[in-house]
Amino acid sequence: MHSLCSVKPPVTVMRYSALKVLKEGLTGNRGWRPVWREPDPKTHYDVIIVGGGGHGLATAHYLAKEHGITNVAVLEKGWIGSGNIGRNTTIVRSNYLLPGNEPFYELSMKLWENLEQDLNYNAMMSQRGIVNLYHSDAQRDAYARRGNTMRLAGADSVLLDQAGLREMCPFLDYDNARFPIKGGLWQPRAGTARHDAVAWGYARAADSRGVDIIQNCEVTGFTINNGKCSGVDTSRGRISANKVAVCVAGSSGRVMAQAGMQLPIESHVLQAFVSEGLKPVIPGVITFGAGHFYVSQSDKGGLVFGGDIDGYNSYAQRGNLPVVEDVCEGGMAIMPMIGRARMLRMWGGLMDMSMDGSPFIDKTSVSGLYFNGGWCYGGFKATPASGWCYAHLLATGQPHESAAAYRLDRFMSGAVVDERGAGAQPNLH
Ligand SMILES: Cc1cc2nc3c(=O)[nH]c(=O)nc-3n(C[C@H](O)[C@H](O)[C@H](O)COP(=O)(O)OP(=O)(O)OC[C@H]3O[C@@H](n4cnc5c(N)ncnc54)[C@H](O)[C@@H]3O)c2cc1C
């Protein structure tokens, strides 16, 4: 494995620092330069990455930085940050149970911890912790097992009893008749990061190493002859490549259909909500253990929260009212004070829900064509490790050891990675 921060950025990159901010502030802010270039597409690249979301940009960054592959284009049909990377509720954690998942998410956590130094970009990474509430003895035992598994993978976890949790979160409704709160599984190193800054930071870092980031460039087809992919058709013309790496999250089914492939993935809407700004009240991230509700507080003071997917297949980036009610019911069950806060805004994003709730980072049956997707609603926290492992696969031809379980053929082999134990039901993962 490569070191987490091995090569220094090229000297031509404008470095950000407190001194630079001070100097620009005193000289009329005339020295800032655009954060990335706007190049026209070349006719050929070593690697084309389809999709300029977090995962595509992270892949480009690690390809250039860790593997020295810089003749790379990221093709984005909209603008950088327009997809789920700029729509999620920003939760970062590595509190998984299964051996196929936990080492991958812990690798991601370690990359998050060094991300701002690596990118020289303020991603507002805030390790305020996450606590998963438990509401029964059986759930406590399950969380104890998960916490032990996390520790075996080098992650941190603390099982809190009710007294310990009360100290941290006195405002929770411990005596709720239906869902009494008995304690929580706490991961202190978890937290939140500012999602669009993550996209911009990766874009800037990849661009600075020579990667072409091409916005408003939709991939409309693949050039495939004799089982080999040699490029893509785009809204800005045909571009050839030695390798094509698809990374389009909620559009996975539609894009891979252009290569004649059907995926074990459905697209669903997931909504997010933000309240008016409040004084600091939520210490980190809190998740409801008997329903689906998660909440944190942004630096501006808004409560940022969400819950279940809308539950029907859709490519629309907006949701419906029954889920708004369901999410708010979840919030009221654990912290009734949330009923006093006014909702400020809400939006939807497109989730690539896989059949076992786990992702794919793999070659496809077409030579030269690679696929990364199926992130469900956990893909933001995975961004660094997804880019790291996808870059490894593209550069070496071999799956990274931390992503070895994320094979496309796992439903044929039976080696599914079903973290929830819910079966082949995307709406339950
Ligand atoms: C409301 C909401 C809350 C969430 N909360 C969390 C959370 O708290 N924690 C967490 O870990 N995860 C969360 N997620 C999930 C996470 O955001 C996604 O799993 C992750 O962002 C997906 O990867 P990405 O960033 O690469 O996707 P995207 O940003 O969606 O990138 C894919 C890109 O591909 C582009 N594209 C599509 N088709 C084409 C084409 N034909 N040609 C060129 N480009 C194309 C799209 O325009 C898009 O920009 C949440 C998601 C949503 C919607």
The ligand as an SDF file (V2000), in Angstrom:
LIG
                    3D

 53 58  0  0  0  0  0  0  0  0999 V2000
  -29.9070   13.6460    0.6240 C   0  0  0  0  0  0  0  0  0  0  0  0
  -28.6770   12.7970    0.6960 C   0  0  0  0  0  0  0  0  0  0  0  0
  -28.0340   12.6080    1.9100 C   0  0  0  0  0  0  0  0  0  0  0  0
  -26.8890   11.8080    1.9830 C   0  0  0  0  0  0  0  0  0  0  0  0
  -26.2150   11.7410    3.1650 N   0  0  0  0  0  0  0  0  0  0  0  0
  -25.0560   11.0520    3.2380 C   0  0  0  0  0  0  0  0  0  0  0  0
  -24.2930   11.0700    4.4420 C   0  0  0  0  0  0  0  0  0  0  0  0
  -24.6380   11.7610    5.3930 O   0  0  0  0  0  0  0  0  0  0  0  0
  -23.1550   10.3450    4.5010 N   0  0  0  0  0  0  0  0  0  0  0  0
  -22.7410    9.5890    3.4390 C   0  0  0  0  0  0  0  0  0  0  0  0
  -21.7260    8.9100    3.5630 O   0  0  0  0  0  0  0  0  0  0  0  0
  -23.4100    9.5920    2.2610 N   0  0  0  0  0  0  0  0  0  0  0  0
  -24.5470   10.3110    2.1350 C   0  0  0  0  0  0  0  0  0  0  0  0
  -25.2490   10.3540    0.9460 N   0  0  0  0  0  0  0  0  0  0  0  0
  -24.7650    9.5530   -0.1870 C   0  0  0  0  0  0  0  0  0  0  0  0
  -23.6500   10.2150   -0.9770 C   0  0  0  0  0  0  0  0  0  0  0  0
  -23.9190   11.5730   -1.2090 O   0  0  0  0  0  0  0  0  0  0  0  0
  -23.4640    9.4950   -2.3140 C   0  0  0  0  0  0  0  0  0  0  0  0
  -23.3800    8.0880   -2.1030 O   0  0  0  0  0  0  0  0  0  0  0  0
  -22.1800    9.9270   -3.0350 C   0  0  0  0  0  0  0  0  0  0  0  0
  -22.0950   11.3270   -3.0900 O   0  0  0  0  0  0  0  0  0  0  0  0
  -22.1630    9.3360   -4.4350 C   0  0  0  0  0  0  0  0  0  0  0  0
  -20.9320    9.5190   -5.0690 O   0  0  0  0  0  0  0  0  0  0  0  0
  -20.5130   10.8290   -5.9190 P   0  0  0  0  0  0  0  0  0  0  0  0
  -20.1640   11.9100   -4.9890 O   0  0  0  0  0  0  0  0  0  0  0  0
  -19.4520   10.4350   -6.8590 O   0  0  0  0  0  0  0  0  0  0  0  0
  -21.8840   11.1230   -6.6880 O   0  0  0  0  0  0  0  0  0  0  0  0
  -22.3530   12.3650   -7.5550 P   0  0  0  0  0  0  0  0  0  0  0  0
  -21.9230   13.6560   -6.9650 O   0  0  0  0  0  0  0  0  0  0  0  0
  -23.8050   12.1640   -7.8100 O   0  0  0  0  0  0  0  0  0  0  0  0
  -21.5130   12.1720   -8.8770 O   0  0  0  0  0  0  0  0  0  0  0  0
  -21.9300   11.5010  -10.0550 C   0  0  0  0  0  0  0  0  0  0  0  0
  -21.8000   12.4770  -11.1940 C   0  0  0  0  0  0  0  0  0  0  0  0
  -21.9830   11.7920  -12.4260 O   0  0  0  0  0  0  0  0  0  0  0  0
  -22.5390   12.7340  -13.3210 C   0  0  0  0  0  0  0  0  0  0  0  0
  -23.1090   12.0220  -14.4560 N   0  0  0  0  0  0  0  0  0  0  0  0
  -24.2300   11.2570  -14.5090 C   0  0  0  0  0  0  0  0  0  0  0  0
  -24.4310   10.7950  -15.7420 N   0  0  0  0  0  0  0  0  0  0  0  0
  -23.4160   11.2690  -16.5010 C   0  0  0  0  0  0  0  0  0  0  0  0
  -23.0680   11.1420  -17.8800 C   0  0  0  0  0  0  0  0  0  0  0  0
  -23.8190   10.4330  -18.7150 N   0  0  0  0  0  0  0  0  0  0  0  0
  -21.9440   11.7680  -18.3240 N   0  0  0  0  0  0  0  0  0  0  0  0
  -21.1660   12.5160  -17.4910 C   0  0  0  0  0  0  0  0  0  0  0  0
  -21.4680   12.6720  -16.1790 N   0  0  0  0  0  0  0  0  0  0  0  0
  -22.5650   12.0530  -15.6990 C   0  0  0  0  0  0  0  0  0  0  0  0
  -23.5730   13.4550  -12.4680 C   0  0  0  0  0  0  0  0  0  0  0  0
  -23.9430   14.7000  -13.0350 O   0  0  0  0  0  0  0  0  0  0  0  0
  -22.8530   13.5880  -11.1360 C   0  0  0  0  0  0  0  0  0  0  0  0
  -22.2200   14.8470  -10.9900 O   0  0  0  0  0  0  0  0  0  0  0  0
  -26.3920   11.1450    0.8210 C   0  0  0  0  0  0  0  0  0  0  0  0
  -27.0410   11.3560   -0.3930 C   0  0  0  0  0  0  0  0  0  0  0  0
  -28.1600   12.1790   -0.4800 C   0  0  0  0  0  0  0  0  0  0  0  0
  -28.8260   12.4080   -1.8030 C   0  0  0  0  0  0  0  0  0  0  0  0
  1  2  1  0
  2  3  1  0
  2 52  2  0
  3  4  2  0
  4  5  1  0
  4 50  1  0
  5  6  2  0
  6  7  1  0
  6 13  1  0
  7  8  2  0
  7  9  1  0
  9 10  1  0
 10 11  2  0
 10 12  1  0
 12 13  2  0
 13 14  1  0
 14 15  1  0
 14 50  1  0
 15 16  1  0
 16 17  1  0
 16 18  1  0
 18 19  1  0
 18 20  1  0
 20 21  1  0
 20 22  1  0
 22 23  1  0
 23 24  1  0
 24 25  2  0
 24 26  1  0
 24 27  1  0
 27 28  1  0
 28 29  2  0
 28 30  1  0
 28 31  1  0
 31 32  1  0
 32 33  1  0
 33 34  1  0
 33 48  1  0
 34 35  1  0
 35 36  1  0
 35 46  1  0
 36 37  1  0
 36 45  1  0
 37 38  2  0
 38 39  1  0
 39 40  1  0
 39 45  2  0
 40 41  1  0
 40 42  2  0
 42 43  1  0
 43 44  2  0
 44 45  1  0
 46 47  1  0
 46 48  1  0
 48 49  1  0
 50 51  2  0
 51 52  1  0
 52 53  1  0
M  END
$$$$
